[in-house]
Amino acid sequence: MEKKEKFVLSLARFIVLMAKRLPDDVVSALTALRNSETSPSASAVYDSMFHNLEEAKRLDRPICQDTGLIQIFAKVGTSFPFIDDLEGLLTEAVRIASLTAPLRPNVVEPFAERNTGNNIGTRAPWIEYELEPRSSGLELTIYMAGGGCSLPGRAKVLTPSAGYRGMAEFVLETVATLGVNACPPLTVGVGIGTCAPSAAKLSKKAVLRPVGSRNPDPAIAKTEQMLEDALNHIGIGPQGLTGAKSVTGVQIEAAARHPAAFAVGVSVGCWVHRRGIVRFDRYMAANSPTHSEAKL
């Protein structure tokens, strides 16, 4: 099999797997939340969630009917063999996965308001690139961005005087007012920067980190824990039906900012947090650190 074909088929298989199996860390986080619940109604919701996961595996079907719009964050080695053809290869893998999973067609062309029927369209799948010097490998972080978990996404530029208190208020208000529509418990990503686009992008990078991971900066890690405790105190609970905890974690990514602007972004992942990482070497051998079941 030609290397390009091997790459496309391996990636398509991984995308199909992502639709049907949650990453290992998400299952562990949900298990911990389930075991900590004392509310009968919340416990029943978690039982239903885990039954859903079991049935998806037994029936070989996607966990959720909304399989999202595929977003791909590519860390590309500058010596990766297919760097010039990468966008086309990624797009073809999404097309194949959409047919074989199958994935629900979710790509609607702007203004024409026409569903393309195959999850391929203008800038879809959404692809962002980051070059990795002196590397011949490729790491893809893939996210199935469903409608519910996308709805609470917000970014805003605050005045510097609002500061970190204003940032915290913005995060809490966003999740408290909009999070119930995103199928809790939620994974919350927060970005801090100078402008709305940078804060929004950093919030997405944050939500795609391992669930419950802490930023290496002690001050940021402390803020992550404080926000997590505050959001759990609200008591949204699984599926918004109240409970002991509302989030699997809060994760923050930050960039140096202009002294006259303080931007904050929020991205949210639902309980079906379909985030996966797959790595390829120059020979197209693949492995996944997020899905132990992956056979690529």
N, C-alpha and C positions, 0 to 999 in steps of 0.2 A: 504494500500500500504506500502510495506517495505520501511524503511527510505533511504536505498541506492538507490532504484528505484526512490523514490520521489526526491532525490537529483539530480540524473542524468537527469531525465525528466525536472525538473525545470531549470537546467543549459542549457539543449538543447533548451528549449523555449526561454531563454534569448539570446542565441547566434543567434537564428533565428531572434529575434526582433532587435538585433544589426545590422543585415544585411539590415533591412528594415526601420529602424528609426534612425535618428541621435540623439546623446545625447542632452539634453536640452540646455547645455551651448554652444554647437557648433551651434545650430539653432539660439540662441540669438546673438552670435558673427557674424554669416553670415547676420542676419537681420540688425545689426548695420552697417556692411560694405555696404550692399545694399543701406541703407538709406543715406549713406554719399557720394555715387557716383554721379558725375556730368557728366561723360562721357557717351554719348548715347550707345556706343558699350559695355562698361563695364556694364551698367545698363541692357542691353539686355542679357548679359551672366548671370547675377544674376537672372533675370526673368526666364531664362531657367533652372537654378539650382533649384529654388523653384518650378517650374512646375514639374521637375523631382521628387522632394520630394513628391509632391502631388500625382503624378501618381504611385509612389512606394506604397504609402499608399492605394490608390484606388484599384490598381491591386494586392496588397499583394505580391509584388515582391522585390527582393534586389534592393537597390538604384543604385548600380554600378555592372556591369557584372563581374568585378574582385573582388570577395569576400575575397581575401587575403589568407594568411597563418596564421592560428590562433596562437597567442602568448598569454600565460597566466602567469600572475604574481600573485602568491598565497601567501597571508599572512596567515599562518596557526597557529591557536592556538595549543599549545602543548597538550591540552586536547580535541582537536577536535576528535569526535568518529571514523572517517574514515581515520585518518592520515596515517595508514599503506597501505590503498588501494587507496589513492587519485589519483595517476597517472593514474591508470586503469580507474577510474570513470570519470576523466576529459576527457580522450581519448574517452571513450564510448559516452560521451555527444557530443563531436565534430562529431563523426561518425553519430549519430542520427540527429544532426542539419544539417549535409551535405546532408542527404537524404530528410529531410522534408522541408527545406527552399525553394528550394534546393540551396546549395552553390556550386560554380564552383570548380571542382577538381583542386587544385593548388600545390599538393605535388609531387615533382619529386625526385626520389631516386638518390643520388650522384653516379656518374660514370656509373651506369646502365642507367641513363637518361630515366627512366620509370615513367610515372605518375601512382600513386597508385589507382587513381579513387575515393578515399573516404576521402581525406584530412588527412589520417593517414599514417605515415611512420617513418623512422628513426629519432628520436628526434622531431617528429611532431605529435601533436601540440608541439610547443616549450614551455616548462614549467620551470619557475624559482620559487624557494621557499624562503620564509622568515619566520622564526619562531617567534611567538608572545607568550612569556611566560605568564603563569597564565590566559590563555584564552581558551575557549572551542568553539570559533567561527571560521569562515573562511571568508576571504575577497578575492575575485578574481577580478583582473583588467585584462580585456580581450581586445585584440587589433587585428583587422583584417588588417594585414600588406599586403597591395597591392603592386604590382610590381612597379608602378609609384612612390609611396611615399617612397619605399625602395631604389630606385636607387640613390638618392642624399646622402644617408648615408655615412659618412666618419669619420675617427678618425686618429689623427696624434699626435706624440710626438714632441713638439717644444723645442728649447733650452730655458733655463730660461731667457736669454736676450731678447727673442722675447716678453715675458710677455703678458700682457693683450691686448696690441696693436696687437701683433701677433695673439692672440686668436680671436679678433674682425675681423681682416683681413681674417682669415681662414673661419669664419662663413659667412662673406659677400661674399667672393669668391665662397664658396660652393653653397649658395642659388642663387647668381646672375648667375652662369654658369650652374647649374644643376636643379634649382628649377622649371624652366618653364616646365620641363618634368613631374612634380609631381602634376599637376592639381591645380594650385593656386586658391584662397588664401591659404597660408600654415600656419600650426602651426609648429613652430621651437623649438626643444629641444636642449639645449647645455649642455654638460657635461665637467667638469674640474677635472683632477686627475693626477696620476703619470704615468700610462701606457695607451696604446690604449684601451685595454679591459675595464678598469674601466671607462674611459672617455666615451666610447661608451654606456656602460650600464647606466651610469648616464644621458646621453642625452636621452635615451629611457624613463627613469623614468620621466625626465623633460617634454617630449612631451605628456606624459600620465596624467599630472596634469590638473586640470580644466583650460580651455582655458582663457588666459589673467590673470591668477593668478600671484601673485608676491611672490618671495622668501622672507622669513621673515628677512633675513640679508639685511639691508638698502643699503650696497654697491653693493650687488648682484642685488637687485631690481632696483637700478639706472642703472646698466649695462644692465639689461633686457630691460628697457625702451629705452636706447640709441640705442641698437641694433635694436629694433623694429622700432624706428623712422628712422634709417638709411635704413633698408630694405624697408620700405614703400616709402622712398624717391627715391628708384631705379625705382619704377613705373611699376613693372612687371604686376600688375593687375590680375583680374580673368582670369584664363585659359591662362595667358601670353599675353593677348591682350591689355595690358597697362590699367592703372587706378590709382585712387587716393591712394589705399592701396594694399599691396601685401601679408600681413600676418595677421592672426587673433591674433597672439601674439608670443613673444619670451620668453622662460622659461629656467632657468639655475639651474642645480643641481651641487654641488661641493663637493669634498672630499679633505682632507689634502693631500699634495703632497710631494714628495722628493725634496730637494732643487736644485737638478741637472736636474730635468725634469719637463716639463709643458705640460701635455697632454690635448688635446681638442677633443671632439666628437660632431657630429651633427646628429640628427635624425629629420625627416620631416614627417608631416602628411598632406595629401591632403585636399581639401575642404570637401570631404566625410570622415571626421575624425571619423572612427567607433571605438571609445573607450568606454568601458562600465565597470561599477563596480557593482558587485552583492555580497551581504553578506548573509551568512547562520549562524543560531545559531545551537546549539547542537541538536535541534529537527528537523532541516532541514527547518524551516520557513525562507523564503527568502525575501529580499527587495533590491531595487536598488536606490542609490542616484543620478544616472546619467540619468535614463530614467523614467520619471513620468508615462509613459504609461505601464510600466511593470506590468503584472499580473502573479505572480509566485506561 
